[in-house]
């Protein structure tokens, strides 16, 4: 796995799952925090026009849900 984007994704996913278990947090708490961080990063680095385009892409992109994670 030499792709840094894939590595970052996997690490964030793993950490997110750990947070859900550690804090017995609702999924919305972790997902909301990640979304807020993502939007602030985009807002900080993109032009206003590209930020608006990114929001459109986010809203219009259909994604597959994760399979339910089984806890031990």
C-alpha positions, 0 to 999 in steps of 0.5 A: 500500500504505497498510495498515501491517500489510501493509507490516510483513508485506512488510518482515519477509518480505523481511528474513527472505529476506535473512537466509536468504541472508546467513547461509545459515541453515536456514529453521527458524532464521529462522522460530524466531526470528520465532516467539519474537519474536512469542510474547514480544510477545503474552505482553508485551501480552495478558492471560493469557486472551487469550494462551492464546486466541492460542496456540489460534488459532495452533495451529488455523489452517491456512496455505498454504506459500510457493512456493519462492523461486528464488535467483539 
